[in-house]
Amino acid sequence: MVSTPELKKFVDKNLKVTLNSSRVVRGRLAGYDLFLNLNLSDAVELITNKQSTDEVKVGSCIIRGNSVISIEPVE
């Protein structure tokens, strides 16, 4: 049996999600499931190059759980 991720306390909070393709997305956690699929609202992708970090507004997005490397709360 698969256990449910302990993300209930992070619902409606801002998170920074690092993905396995070196991509980083920041947004408000709207929901999740037992496979760690994440539903983010007000999402922004952070694109970092040598000189700066650019932000690309994504809006709402679904992130597949198998691509998640880490999840951090953001103040």
PDB file of N, H, CA, C and O in Angstrom:
ATOM      1  N   MET A   1       0.840  -1.186   0.000  1.00  0.00           N
ATOM      2  CA  MET A   1       0.000   0.000   0.000  1.00  0.00           C
ATOM      3  C   MET A   1       0.882   1.244   0.000  1.00  0.00           C
ATOM      4  O   MET A   1       1.864   1.314   0.739  1.00  0.00           O
ATOM      5  N   VAL A   2       0.538   2.206  -0.813  1.00  0.00           N
ATOM      6  H   VAL A   2      -0.260   2.149  -1.413  1.00  0.00           H
ATOM      7  CA  VAL A   2       1.290   3.452  -0.914  1.00  0.00           C
ATOM      8  C   VAL A   2       0.788   4.417   0.147  1.00  0.00           C
ATOM      9  O   VAL A   2      -0.420   4.583   0.316  1.00  0.00           O
ATOM     10  N   SER A   3       1.716   5.061   0.868  1.00  0.00           N
ATOM     11  H   SER A   3       2.697   4.926   0.730  1.00  0.00           H
ATOM     12  CA  SER A   3       1.304   6.025   1.881  1.00  0.00           C
ATOM     13  C   SER A   3       1.155   7.413   1.253  1.00  0.00           C
ATOM     14  O   SER A   3       1.822   7.738   0.271  1.00  0.00           O
ATOM     15  N   THR A   4       0.283   8.209   1.828  1.00  0.00           N
ATOM     16  H   THR A   4      -0.259   7.945   2.625  1.00  0.00           H
ATOM     17  CA  THR A   4       0.026   9.555   1.333  1.00  0.00           C
ATOM     18  C   THR A   4       1.154  10.485   1.760  1.00  0.00           C
ATOM     19  O   THR A   4       1.575  10.442   2.916  1.00  0.00           O
ATOM     20  N   PRO A   5       1.660  11.335   0.847  1.00  0.00           N
ATOM     21  CA  PRO A   5       2.701  12.294   1.233  1.00  0.00           C
ATOM     22  C   PRO A   5       2.183  13.242   2.321  1.00  0.00           C
ATOM     23  O   PRO A   5       1.003  13.593   2.331  1.00  0.00           O
ATOM     24  N   GLU A   6       3.048  13.645   3.213  1.00  0.00           N
ATOM     25  H   GLU A   6       4.007  13.360   3.205  1.00  0.00           H
ATOM     26  CA  GLU A   6       2.675  14.542   4.309  1.00  0.00           C
ATOM     27  C   GLU A   6       2.794  15.997   3.858  1.00  0.00           C
ATOM     28  O   GLU A   6       3.670  16.726   4.324  1.00  0.00           O
ATOM     29  N   LEU A   7       1.925  16.411   2.966  1.00  0.00           N
ATOM     30  H   LEU A   7       1.213  15.819   2.588  1.00  0.00           H
ATOM     31  CA  LEU A   7       1.960  17.772   2.431  1.00  0.00           C
ATOM     32  C   LEU A   7       0.749  18.597   2.851  1.00  0.00           C
ATOM     33  O   LEU A   7       0.605  19.745   2.430  1.00  0.00           O
ATOM     34  N   LYS A   8      -0.120  18.025   3.675  1.00  0.00           N
ATOM     35  H   LYS A   8      -0.004  17.093   4.018  1.00  0.00           H
ATOM     36  CA  LYS A   8      -1.353  18.717   4.061  1.00  0.00           C
ATOM     37  C   LYS A   8      -1.066  20.088   4.679  1.00  0.00           C
ATOM     38  O   LYS A   8      -1.806  21.041   4.436  1.00  0.00           O
ATOM     39  N   LYS A   9      -0.005  20.191   5.468  1.00  0.00           N
ATOM     40  H   LYS A   9       0.596  19.417   5.665  1.00  0.00           H
ATOM     41  CA  LYS A   9       0.308  21.463   6.130  1.00  0.00           C
ATOM     42  C   LYS A   9       0.837  22.518   5.164  1.00  0.00           C
ATOM     43  O   LYS A   9       0.937  23.690   5.527  1.00  0.00           O
ATOM     44  N   PHE A  10       1.181  22.113   3.925  1.00  0.00           N
ATOM     45  H   PHE A  10       1.100  21.161   3.631  1.00  0.00           H
ATOM     46  CA  PHE A  10       1.701  23.060   2.944  1.00  0.00           C
ATOM     47  C   PHE A  10       0.651  23.527   1.933  1.00  0.00           C
ATOM     48  O   PHE A  10       0.948  24.364   1.082  1.00  0.00           O
ATOM     49  N   VAL A  11      -0.568  22.997   2.016  1.00  0.00           N
ATOM     50  H   VAL A  11      -0.809  22.317   2.708  1.00  0.00           H
ATOM     51  CA  VAL A  11      -1.626  23.433   1.099  1.00  0.00           C
ATOM     52  C   VAL A  11      -1.901  24.917   1.338  1.00  0.00           C
ATOM     53  O   VAL A  11      -2.003  25.361   2.482  1.00  0.00           O
ATOM     54  N   ASP A  12      -2.019  25.673   0.261  1.00  0.00           N
ATOM     55  H   ASP A  12      -1.937  25.313  -0.668  1.00  0.00           H
ATOM     56  CA  ASP A  12      -2.207  27.135   0.265  1.00  0.00           C
ATOM     57  C   ASP A  12      -0.978  27.889   0.762  1.00  0.00           C
ATOM     58  O   ASP A  12      -1.080  29.059   1.130  1.00  0.00           O
ATOM     59  N   LYS A  13       0.169  27.242   0.778  1.00  0.00           N
ATOM     60  H   LYS A  13       0.252  26.291   0.479  1.00  0.00           H
ATOM     61  CA  LYS A  13       1.438  27.894   1.125  1.00  0.00           C
ATOM     62  C   LYS A  13       2.319  27.950  -0.122  1.00  0.00           C
ATOM     63  O   LYS A  13       2.155  27.151  -1.044  1.00  0.00           O
ATOM     64  N   ASN A  14       3.253  28.901  -0.143  1.00  0.00           N
ATOM     65  H   ASN A  14       3.386  29.550   0.606  1.00  0.00           H
ATOM     66  CA  ASN A  14       4.184  29.018  -1.263  1.00  0.00           C
ATOM     67  C   ASN A  14       5.304  28.002  -1.122  1.00  0.00           C
ATOM     68  O   ASN A  14       5.881  27.830  -0.048  1.00  0.00           O
ATOM     69  N   LEU A  15       5.600  27.326  -2.241  1.00  0.00           N
ATOM     70  H   LEU A  15       5.130  27.465  -3.113  1.00  0.00           H
ATOM     71  CA  LEU A  15       6.642  26.304  -2.276  1.00  0.00           C
ATOM     72  C   LEU A  15       7.594  26.559  -3.433  1.00  0.00           C
ATOM     73  O   LEU A  15       7.242  27.190  -4.430  1.00  0.00           O
ATOM     74  N   LYS A  16       8.798  26.055  -3.273  1.00  0.00           N
ATOM     75  H   LYS A  16       9.084  25.542  -2.464  1.00  0.00           H
ATOM     76  CA  LYS A  16       9.777  26.020  -4.359  1.00  0.00           C
ATOM     77  C   LYS A  16      10.020  24.544  -4.659  1.00  0.00           C
ATOM     78  O   LYS A  16      10.434  23.785  -3.784  1.00  0.00           O
ATOM     79  N   VAL A  17       9.759  24.145  -5.907  1.00  0.00           N
ATOM     80  H   VAL A  17       9.422  24.762  -6.618  1.00  0.00           H
ATOM     81  CA  VAL A  17       9.863  22.742  -6.307  1.00  0.00           C
ATOM     82  C   VAL A  17      11.005  22.604  -7.303  1.00  0.00           C
ATOM     83  O   VAL A  17      11.003  23.255  -8.349  1.00  0.00           O
ATOM     84  N   THR A  18      11.983  21.758  -6.982  1.00  0.00           N
ATOM     85  H   THR A  18      11.984  21.229  -6.133  1.00  0.00           H
ATOM     86  CA  THR A  18      13.091  21.472  -7.889  1.00  0.00           C
ATOM     87  C   THR A  18      12.769  20.187  -8.636  1.00  0.00           C
ATOM     88  O   THR A  18      12.392  19.180  -8.037  1.00  0.00           O
ATOM     89  N   LEU A  19      12.928  20.240  -9.972  1.00  0.00           N
ATOM     90  H   LEU A  19      13.234  21.058 -10.458  1.00  0.00           H
ATOM     91  CA  LEU A  19      12.593  19.101 -10.822  1.00  0.00           C
ATOM     92  C   LEU A  19      13.852  18.430 -11.329  1.00  0.00           C
ATOM     93  O   LEU A  19      14.936  19.011 -11.271  1.00  0.00           O
ATOM     94  N   ASN A  20      13.715  17.200 -11.830  1.00  0.00           N
ATOM     95  H   ASN A  20      12.834  16.729 -11.877  1.00  0.00           H
ATOM     96  CA  ASN A  20      14.884  16.420 -12.227  1.00  0.00           C
ATOM     97  C   ASN A  20      15.586  16.939 -13.477  1.00  0.00           C
ATOM     98  O   ASN A  20      16.673  16.459 -13.800  1.00  0.00           O
ATOM     99  N   SER A  21      15.019  17.882 -14.176  1.00  0.00           N
ATOM    100  H   SER A  21      14.137  18.272 -13.914  1.00  0.00           H
ATOM    101  CA  SER A  21      15.665  18.445 -15.362  1.00  0.00           C
ATOM    102  C   SER A  21      16.339  19.776 -15.037  1.00  0.00           C
ATOM    103  O   SER A  21      16.518  20.610 -15.925  1.00  0.00           O
ATOM    104  N   SER A  22      16.714  19.984 -13.778  1.00  0.00           N
ATOM    105  H   SER A  22      16.569  19.307 -13.057  1.00  0.00           H
ATOM    106  CA  SER A  22      17.331  21.217 -13.284  1.00  0.00           C
ATOM    107  C   SER A  22      16.409  22.418 -13.432  1.00  0.00           C
ATOM    108  O   SER A  22      16.870  23.558 -13.503  1.00  0.00           O
ATOM    109  N   ARG A  23      15.123  22.165 -13.479  1.00  0.00           N
ATOM    110  H   ARG A  23      14.748  21.239 -13.422  1.00  0.00           H
ATOM    111  CA  ARG A  23      14.141  23.244 -13.534  1.00  0.00           C
ATOM    112  C   ARG A  23      13.636  23.511 -12.126  1.00  0.00           C
ATOM    113  O   ARG A  23      13.581  22.611 -11.289  1.00  0.00           O
ATOM    114  N   VAL A  24      13.266  24.770 -11.878  1.00  0.00           N
ATOM    115  H   VAL A  24      13.311  25.501 -12.559  1.00  0.00           H
ATOM    116  CA  VAL A  24      12.747  25.165 -10.574  1.00  0.00           C
ATOM    117  C   VAL A  24      11.447  25.933 -10.799  1.00  0.00           C
ATOM    118  O   VAL A  24      11.386  26.847 -11.622  1.00  0.00           O
ATOM    119  N   VAL A  25      10.414  25.549 -10.058  1.00  0.00           N
ATOM    120  H   VAL A  25      10.463  24.807  -9.390  1.00  0.00           H
ATOM    121  CA  VAL A  25       9.112  26.208 -10.152  1.00  0.00           C
ATOM    122  C   VAL A  25       8.709  26.648  -8.753  1.00  0.00           C
ATOM    123  O   VAL A  25       8.849  25.901  -7.785  1.00  0.00           O
ATOM    124  N   ARG A  26       8.202  27.883  -8.665  1.00  0.00           N
ATOM    125  H   ARG A  26       8.088  28.490  -9.452  1.00  0.00           H
ATOM    126  CA  ARG A  26       7.722  28.407  -7.387  1.00  0.00           C
ATOM    127  C   ARG A  26       6.235  28.717  -7.538  1.00  0.00           C
ATOM    128  O   ARG A  26       5.817  29.287  -8.546  1.00  0.00           O
ATOM    129  N   GLY A  27       5.441  28.346  -6.543  1.00  0.00           N
ATOM    130  H   GLY A  27       5.781  27.883  -5.724  1.00  0.00           H
ATOM    131  CA  GLY A  27       4.009  28.623  -6.597  1.00  0.00           C
ATOM    132  C   GLY A  27       3.308  28.182  -5.332  1.00  0.00           C
ATOM    133  O   GLY A  27       3.925  27.642  -4.414  1.00  0.00           O
ATOM    134  N   ARG A  28       2.004  28.420  -5.299  1.00  0.00           N
ATOM    135  H   ARG A  28       1.503  28.858  -6.045  1.00  0.00           H
ATOM    136  CA  ARG A  28       1.180  28.075  -4.139  1.00  0.00           C
ATOM    137  C   ARG A  28       0.592  26.683  -4.354  1.00  0.00           C
ATOM    138  O   ARG A  28      -0.019  26.408  -5.387  1.00  0.00           O
ATOM    139  N   LEU A  29       0.783  25.809  -3.366  1.00  0.00           N
ATOM    140  H   LEU A  29       1.279  26.032  -2.527  1.00  0.00           H
ATOM    141  CA  LEU A  29       0.282  24.436  -3.471  1.00  0.00           C
ATOM    142  C   LEU A  29      -1.240  24.429  -3.352  1.00  0.00           C
ATOM    143  O   LEU A  29      -1.797  24.754  -2.304  1.00  0.00           O
ATOM    144  N   ALA A  30      -1.901  24.052  -4.452  1.00  0.00           N
ATOM    145  H   ALA A  30      -1.448  23.788  -5.304  1.00  0.00           H
ATOM    146  CA  ALA A  30      -3.364  23.985  -4.470  1.00  0.00           C
ATOM    147  C   ALA A  30      -3.849  22.576  -4.150  1.00  0.00           C
ATOM    148  O   ALA A  30      -4.962  22.400  -3.655  1.00  0.00           O
ATOM    149  N   GLY A  31      -3.015  21.564  -4.433  1.00  0.00           N
ATOM    150  H   GLY A  31      -2.111  21.707  -4.835  1.00  0.00           H
ATOM    151  CA  GLY A  31      -3.406  20.190  -4.153  1.00  0.00           C
ATOM    152  C   GLY A  31      -2.313  19.216  -4.529  1.00  0.00           C
ATOM    153  O   GLY A  31      -1.315  19.588  -5.147  1.00  0.00           O
ATOM    154  N   TYR A  32      -2.510  17.956  -4.147  1.00  0.00           N
ATOM    155  H   TYR A  32      -3.321  17.654  -3.645  1.00  0.00           H
ATOM    156  CA  TYR A  32      -1.538  16.897  -4.424  1.00  0.00           C
ATOM    157  C   TYR A  32      -2.252  15.561  -4.315  1.00  0.00           C
ATOM    158  O   TYR A  32      -3.380  15.487  -3.828  1.00  0.00           O
ATOM    159  N   ASP A  33      -1.588  14.506  -4.773  1.00  0.00           N
ATOM    160  H   ASP A  33      -0.672  14.566  -5.169  1.00  0.00           H
ATOM    161  CA  ASP A  33      -2.160  13.172  -4.626  1.00  0.00           C
ATOM    162  C   ASP A  33      -1.114  12.218  -4.066  1.00  0.00           C
ATOM    163  O   ASP A  33       0.002  12.629  -3.748  1.00  0.00           O
ATOM    164  N   LEU A  34      -1.476  10.946  -3.946  1.00  0.00           N
ATOM    165  H   LEU A  34      -2.383  10.613  -4.204  1.00  0.00           H
ATOM    166  CA  LEU A  34      -0.562   9.997  -3.313  1.00  0.00           C
ATOM    167  C   LEU A  34       0.649   9.662  -4.176  1.00  0.00           C
ATOM    168  O   LEU A  34       1.591   9.040  -3.685  1.00  0.00           O
ATOM    169  N   PHE A  35       0.652  10.060  -5.456  1.00  0.00           N
ATOM    170  H   PHE A  35      -0.113  10.565  -5.855  1.00  0.00           H
ATOM    171  CA  PHE A  35       1.817   9.852  -6.319  1.00  0.00           C
ATOM    172  C   PHE A  35       2.737  11.069  -6.319  1.00  0.00           C
ATOM    173  O   PHE A  35       3.690  11.119  -7.096  1.00  0.00           O
ATOM    174  N   LEU A  36       2.465  12.052  -5.458  1.00  0.00           N
ATOM    175  H   LEU A  36       1.691  12.012  -4.826  1.00  0.00           H
ATOM    176  CA  LEU A  36       3.217  13.296  -5.330  1.00  0.00           C
ATOM    177  C   LEU A  36       3.037  14.205  -6.543  1.00  0.00           C
ATOM    178  O   LEU A  36       3.841  15.111  -6.759  1.00  0.00           O
ATOM    179  N   ASN A  37       1.984  13.970  -7.341  1.00  0.00           N
ATOM    180  H   ASN A  37       1.331  13.234  -7.165  1.00  0.00           H
ATOM    181  CA  ASN A  37       1.639  14.932  -8.381  1.00  0.00           C
ATOM    182  C   ASN A  37       1.188  16.198  -7.672  1.00  0.00           C
ATOM    183  O   ASN A  37       0.380  16.137  -6.745  1.00  0.00           O
ATOM    184  N   LEU A  38       1.702  17.341  -8.098  1.00  0.00           N
ATOM    185  H   LEU A  38       2.358  17.390  -8.850  1.00  0.00           H
ATOM    186  CA  LEU A  38       1.425  18.607  -7.429  1.00  0.00           C
ATOM    187  C   LEU A  38       0.612  19.514  -8.334  1.00  0.00           C
ATOM    188  O   LEU A  38       0.849  19.573  -9.541  1.00  0.00           O
ATOM    189  N   ASN A  39      -0.344  20.217  -7.755  1.00  0.00           N
ATOM    190  H   ASN A  39      -0.538  20.169  -6.775  1.00  0.00           H
ATOM    191  CA  ASN A  39      -1.111  21.238  -8.456  1.00  0.00           C
ATOM    192  C   ASN A  39      -0.697  22.571  -7.852  1.00  0.00           C
ATOM    193  O   ASN A  39      -0.998  22.846  -6.690  1.00  0.00           O
ATOM    194  N   LEU A  40      -0.004  23.408  -8.637  1.00  0.00           N
ATOM    195  H   LEU A  40       0.240  23.185  -9.580  1.00  0.00           H
ATOM    196  CA  LEU A  40       0.446  24.711  -8.164  1.00  0.00           C
ATOM    197  C   LEU A  40      -0.363  25.808  -8.836  1.00  0.00           C
ATOM    198  O   LEU A  40      -0.645  25.737 -10.032  1.00  0.00           O
ATOM    199  N   SER A  41      -0.735  26.821  -8.066  1.00  0.00           N
ATOM    200  H   SER A  41      -0.505  26.879  -7.094  1.00  0.00           H
ATOM    201  CA  SER A  41      -1.375  28.005  -8.630  1.00  0.00           C
ATOM    202  C   SER A  41      -0.397  29.171  -8.518  1.00  0.00           C
ATOM    203  O   SER A  41       0.524  29.138  -7.703  1.00  0.00           O
ATOM    204  N   ASP A  42      -0.598  30.188  -9.328  1.00  0.00           N
ATOM    205  H   ASP A  42      -1.347  30.215  -9.990  1.00  0.00           H
ATOM    206  CA  ASP A  42       0.293  31.364  -9.366  1.00  0.00           C
ATOM    207  C   ASP A  42       1.748  30.940  -9.537  1.00  0.00           C
ATOM    208  O   ASP A  42       2.643  31.509  -8.912  1.00  0.00           O
ATOM    209  N   ALA A  43       1.978  29.946 -10.378  1.00  0.00           N
ATOM    210  H   ALA A  43       1.251  29.484 -10.885  1.00  0.00           H
ATOM    211  CA  ALA A  43       3.317  29.372 -10.542  1.00  0.00           C
ATOM    212  C   ALA A  43       4.204  30.243 -11.426  1.00  0.00           C
ATOM    213  O   ALA A  43       3.743  30.889 -12.368  1.00  0.00           O
ATOM    214  N   VAL A  44       5.489  30.238 -11.090  1.00  0.00           N
ATOM    215  H   VAL A  44       5.863  29.713 -10.325  1.00  0.00           H
ATOM    216  CA  VAL A  44       6.523  30.953 -11.831  1.00  0.00           C
ATOM    217  C   VAL A  44       7.696  30.003 -11.997  1.00  0.00           C
ATOM    218  O   VAL A  44       8.154  29.407 -11.022  1.00  0.00           O
ATOM    219  N   GLU A  45       8.191  29.856 -13.234  1.00  0.00           N
ATOM    220  H   GLU A  45       7.819  30.340 -14.025  1.00  0.00           H
ATOM    221  CA  GLU A  45       9.401  29.057 -13.457  1.00  0.00           C
ATOM    222  C   GLU A  45      10.611  29.968 -13.324  1.00  0.00           C
ATOM    223  O   GLU A  45      10.654  31.044 -13.921  1.00  0.00           O
ATOM    224  N   LEU A  46      11.585  29.542 -12.548  1.00  0.00           N
ATOM    225  H   LEU A  46      11.551  28.668 -12.063  1.00  0.00           H
ATOM    226  CA  LEU A  46      12.816  30.307 -12.346  1.00  0.00           C
ATOM    227  C   LEU A  46      13.878  29.759 -13.287  1.00  0.00           C
ATOM    228  O   LEU A  46      14.280  28.600 -13.179  1.00  0.00           O
ATOM    229  N   ILE A  47      14.329  30.603 -14.214  1.00  0.00           N
ATOM    230  H   ILE A  47      14.002  31.544 -14.302  1.00  0.00           H
ATOM    231  CA  ILE A  47      15.334  30.198 -15.194  1.00  0.00           C
ATOM    232  C   ILE A  47      16.624  30.923 -14.854  1.00  0.00           C
ATOM    233  O   ILE A  47      16.703  32.148 -14.948  1.00  0.00           O
ATOM    234  N   THR A  48      17.634  30.157 -14.459  1.00  0.00           N
ATOM    235  H   THR A  48      17.570  29.162 -14.383  1.00  0.00           H
ATOM    236  CA  THR A  48      18.904  30.724 -14.015  1.00  0.00           C
ATOM    237  C   THR A  48      19.962  30.533 -15.086  1.00  0.00           C
ATOM    238  O   THR A  48      20.162  29.431 -15.596  1.00  0.00           O
ATOM    239  N   ASN A  49      20.642  31.635 -15.420  1.00  0.00           N
ATOM    240  H   ASN A  49      20.480  32.530 -15.006  1.00  0.00           H
ATOM    241  CA  ASN A  49      21.812  31.540 -16.291  1.00  0.00           C
ATOM    242  C   ASN A  49      22.993  32.139 -15.546  1.00  0.00           C
ATOM    243  O   ASN A  49      22.885  32.428 -14.355  1.00  0.00           O
ATOM    244  N   LYS A  50      24.107  32.330 -16.216  1.00  0.00           N
ATOM    245  H   LYS A  50      24.195  32.095 -17.184  1.00  0.00           H
ATOM    246  CA  LYS A  50      25.330  32.770 -15.529  1.00  0.00           C
ATOM    247  C   LYS A  50      25.197  34.152 -14.895  1.00  0.00           C
ATOM    248  O   LYS A  50      25.766  34.393 -13.830  1.00  0.00           O
ATOM    249  N   GLN A  51      24.458  35.063 -15.523  1.00  0.00           N
ATOM    250  H   GLN A  51      23.995  34.867 -16.388  1.00  0.00           H
ATOM    251  CA  GLN A  51      24.370  36.428 -15.007  1.00  0.00           C
ATOM    252  C   GLN A  51      23.146  36.714 -14.142  1.00  0.00           C
ATOM    253  O   GLN A  51      23.217  37.548 -13.239  1.00  0.00           O
ATOM    254  N   SER A  52      22.029  36.042 -14.398  1.00  0.00           N
ATOM    255  H   SER A  52      21.972  35.365 -15.132  1.00  0.00           H
ATOM    256  CA  SER A  52      20.804  36.424 -13.700  1.00  0.00           C
ATOM    257  C   SER A  52      19.821  35.255 -13.603  1.00  0.00           C
ATOM    258  O   SER A  52      20.033  34.173 -14.151  1.00  0.00           O
ATOM    259  N   THR A  53      18.752  35.528 -12.885  1.00  0.00           N
ATOM    260  H   THR A  53      18.580  36.407 -12.440  1.00  0.00           H
ATOM    261  CA  THR A  53      17.641  34.584 -12.796  1.00  0.00           C
ATOM    262  C   THR A  53      16.403  35.270 -13.357  1.00  0.00           C
ATOM    263  O   THR A  53      15.994  36.322 -12.867  1.00  0.00           O
ATOM    264  N   ASP A  54      15.812  34.673 -14.380  1.00  0.00           N
ATOM    265  H   ASP A  54      16.145  33.818 -14.778  1.00  0.00           H
ATOM    266  CA  ASP A  54      14.598  35.209 -14.990  1.00  0.00           C
ATOM    267  C   ASP A  54      13.396  34.435 -14.472  1.00  0.00           C
ATOM    268  O   ASP A  54      13.497  33.251 -14.147  1.00  0.00           O
ATOM    269  N   GLU A  55      12.259  35.116 -14.399  1.00  0.00           N
ATOM    270  H   GLU A  55      12.177  36.077 -14.663  1.00  0.00           H
ATOM    271  CA  GLU A  55      11.020  34.483 -13.966  1.00  0.00           C
ATOM    272  C   GLU A  55      10.041  34.467 -15.130  1.00  0.00           C
ATOM    273  O   GLU A  55       9.799  35.495 -15.763  1.00  0.00           O
ATOM    274  N   VAL A  56       9.481  33.295 -15.409  1.00  0.00           N
ATOM    275  H   VAL A  56       9.678  32.460 -14.896  1.00  0.00           H
ATOM    276  CA  VAL A  56       8.478  33.141 -16.458  1.00  0.00           C
ATOM    277  C   VAL A  56       7.170  32.741 -15.781  1.00  0.00           C
ATOM    278  O   VAL A  56       7.082  31.685 -15.155  1.00  0.00           O
ATOM    279  N   LYS A  57       6.153  33.600 -15.914  1.00  0.00           N
ATOM    280  H   LYS A  57       6.225  34.458 -16.422  1.00  0.00           H
ATOM    281  CA  LYS A  57       4.863  33.319 -15.288  1.00  0.00           C
ATOM    282  C   LYS A  57       4.198  32.146 -15.994  1.00  0.00           C
ATOM    283  O   LYS A  57       4.047  32.145 -17.216  1.00  0.00           O
ATOM    284  N   VAL A  58       3.802  31.147 -15.210  1.00  0.00           N
ATOM    285  H   VAL A  58       3.925  31.147 -14.218  1.00  0.00           H
ATOM    286  CA  VAL A  58       3.173  29.945 -15.743  1.00  0.00           C
ATOM    287  C   VAL A  58       1.677  29.933 -15.416  1.00  0.00           C
ATOM    288  O   VAL A  58       0.884  29.414 -16.202  1.00  0.00           O
ATOM    289  N   GLY A  59       1.287  30.487 -14.289  1.00  0.00           N
ATOM    290  H   GLY A  59       1.931  30.908 -13.651  1.00  0.00           H
ATOM    291  CA  GLY A  59      -0.109  30.419 -13.847  1.00  0.00           C
ATOM    292  C   GLY A  59      -0.335  29.135 -13.077  1.00  0.00           C
ATOM    293  O   GLY A  59       0.438  28.809 -12.177  1.00  0.00           O
ATOM    294  N   SER A  60      -1.377  28.404 -13.416  1.00  0.00           N
ATOM    295  H   SER A  60      -2.006  28.669 -14.147  1.00  0.00           H
ATOM    296  CA  SER A  60      -1.639  27.105 -12.787  1.00  0.00           C
ATOM    297  C   SER A  60      -0.897  26.017 -13.539  1.00  0.00           C
ATOM    298  O   SER A  60      -0.806  26.050 -14.766  1.00  0.00           O
ATOM    299  N   CYS A  61      -0.365  25.051 -12.801  1.00  0.00           N
ATOM    300  H   CYS A  61      -0.439  25.024 -11.804  1.00  0.00           H
ATOM    301  CA  CYS A  61       0.333  23.950 -13.463  1.00  0.00           C
ATOM    302  C   CYS A  61       0.237  22.682 -12.622  1.00  0.00           C
ATOM    303  O   CYS A  61       0.059  22.724 -11.405  1.00  0.00           O
ATOM    304  N   ILE A  62       0.361  21.567 -13.309  1.00  0.00           N
ATOM    305  H   ILE A  62       0.506  21.533 -14.298  1.00  0.00           H
ATOM    306  CA  ILE A  62       0.416  20.248 -12.676  1.00  0.00           C
ATOM    307  C   ILE A  62       1.827  19.720 -12.876  1.00  0.00           C
ATOM    308  O   ILE A  62       2.330  19.706 -14.000  1.00  0.00           O
ATOM    309  N   ILE A  63       2.467  19.287 -11.803  1.00  0.00           N
ATOM    310  H   ILE A  63       2.059  19.298 -10.891  1.00  0.00           H
ATOM    311  CA  ILE A  63       3.816  18.722 -11.873  1.00  0.00           C
ATOM    312  C   ILE A  63       3.714  17.240 -11.530  1.00  0.00           C
ATOM    313  O   ILE A  63       3.193  16.871 -10.478  1.00  0.00           O
ATOM    314  N   ARG A  64       4.213  16.403 -12.423  1.00  0.00           N
ATOM    315  H   ARG A  64       4.636  16.703 -13.277  1.00  0.00           H
ATOM    316  CA  ARG A  64       4.188  14.952 -12.171  1.00  0.00           C
ATOM    317  C   ARG A  64       5.125  14.605 -11.025  1.00  0.00           C
ATOM    318  O   ARG A  64       6.237  15.125 -10.934  1.00  0.00           O
ATOM    319  N   GLY A  65       4.669  13.735 -10.167  1.00  0.00           N
ATOM    320  H   GLY A  65       3.765  13.313 -10.240  1.00  0.00           H
ATOM    321  CA  GLY A  65       5.434  13.362  -8.983  1.00  0.00           C
ATOM    322  C   GLY A  65       6.773  12.727  -9.277  1.00  0.00           C
ATOM    323  O   GLY A  65       7.715  12.901  -8.505  1.00  0.00           O
ATOM    324  N   ASN A  66       6.887  11.982 -10.392  1.00  0.00           N
ATOM    325  H   ASN A  66       6.122  11.840 -11.019  1.00  0.00           H
ATOM    326  CA  ASN A  66       8.159  11.318 -10.680  1.00  0.00           C
ATOM    327  C   ASN A  66       9.239  12.286 -11.143  1.00  0.00           C
ATOM    328  O   ASN A  66      10.391  11.880 -11.293  1.00  0.00           O
ATOM    329  N   SER A  67       8.904  13.558 -11.376  1.00  0.00           N
ATOM    330  H   SER A  67       7.968  13.888 -11.254  1.00  0.00           H
ATOM    331  CA  SER A  67       9.922  14.532 -11.771  1.00  0.00           C
ATOM    332  C   SER A  67      10.360  15.426 -10.610  1.00  0.00           C
ATOM    333  O   SER A  67      11.236  16.273 -10.785  1.00  0.00           O
ATOM    334  N   VAL A  68       9.768  15.252  -9.433  1.00  0.00           N
ATOM    335  H   VAL A  68       9.056  14.564  -9.291  1.00  0.00           H
ATOM    336  CA  VAL A  68      10.081  16.094  -8.274  1.00  0.00           C
ATOM    337  C   VAL A  68      11.339  15.589  -7.572  1.00  0.00           C
ATOM    338  O   VAL A  68      11.431  14.420  -7.198  1.00  0.00           O
ATOM    339  N   ILE A  69      12.311  16.495  -7.401  1.00  0.00           N
ATOM    340  H   ILE A  69      12.236  17.445  -7.705  1.00  0.00           H
ATOM    341  CA  ILE A  69      13.534  16.193  -6.645  1.00  0.00           C
ATOM    342  C   ILE A  69      13.393  16.680  -5.204  1.00  0.00           C
ATOM    343  O   ILE A  69      13.693  15.943  -4.264  1.00  0.00           O
ATOM    344  N   SER A  70      12.934  17.929  -5.030  1.00  0.00           N
ATOM    345  H   SER A  70      12.691  18.528  -5.793  1.00  0.00           H
ATOM    346  CA  SER A  70      12.779  18.463  -3.679  1.00  0.00           C
ATOM    347  C   SER A  70      11.647  19.481  -3.636  1.00  0.00           C
ATOM    348  O   SER A  70      11.282  20.082  -4.647  1.00  0.00           O
ATOM    349  N   ILE A  71      11.104  19.654  -2.431  1.00  0.00           N
ATOM    350  H   ILE A  71      11.401  19.166  -1.611  1.00  0.00           H
ATOM    351  CA  ILE A  71      10.044  20.628  -2.175  1.00  0.00           C
ATOM    352  C   ILE A  71      10.463  21.423  -0.949  1.00  0.00           C
ATOM    353  O   ILE A  71      10.753  20.851   0.102  1.00  0.00           O
ATOM    354  N   GLU A  72      10.492  22.762  -1.091  1.00  0.00           N
ATOM    355  H   GLU A  72      10.256  23.226  -1.945  1.00  0.00           H
ATOM    356  CA  GLU A  72      10.885  23.628   0.024  1.00  0.00           C
ATOM    357  C   GLU A  72       9.816  24.681   0.250  1.00  0.00           C
ATOM    358  O   GLU A  72       9.287  25.231  -0.717  1.00  0.00           O
ATOM    359  N   PRO A  73       9.482  24.977   1.502  1.00  0.00           N
ATOM    360  CA  PRO A  73       8.579  26.104   1.758  1.00  0.00           C
ATOM    361  C   PRO A  73       9.300  27.419   1.485  1.00  0.00           C
ATOM    362  O   PRO A  73      10.502  27.539   1.721  1.00  0.00           O
ATOM    363  N   VAL A  74       8.552  28.406   0.983  1.00  0.00           N
ATOM    364  H   VAL A  74       7.575  28.308   0.791  1.00  0.00           H
ATOM    365  CA  VAL A  74       9.107  29.730   0.683  1.00  0.00           C
ATOM    366  C   VAL A  74       8.322  30.747   1.494  1.00  0.00           C
ATOM    367  O   VAL A  74       7.092  30.705   1.529  1.00  0.00           O
ATOM    368  N   GLU A  75       9.022  31.649   2.137  1.00  0.00           N
ATOM    369  H   GLU A  75      10.021  31.683   2.109  1.00  0.00           H
ATOM    370  CA  GLU A  75       8.359  32.710   2.927  1.00  0.00           C
ATOM    371  C   GLU A  75       7.989  33.871   2.059  1.00  0.00           C
ATOM    372  O   GLU A  75       7.426  34.852   2.547  1.00  0.00           O
TER     373      GLU A  75
END
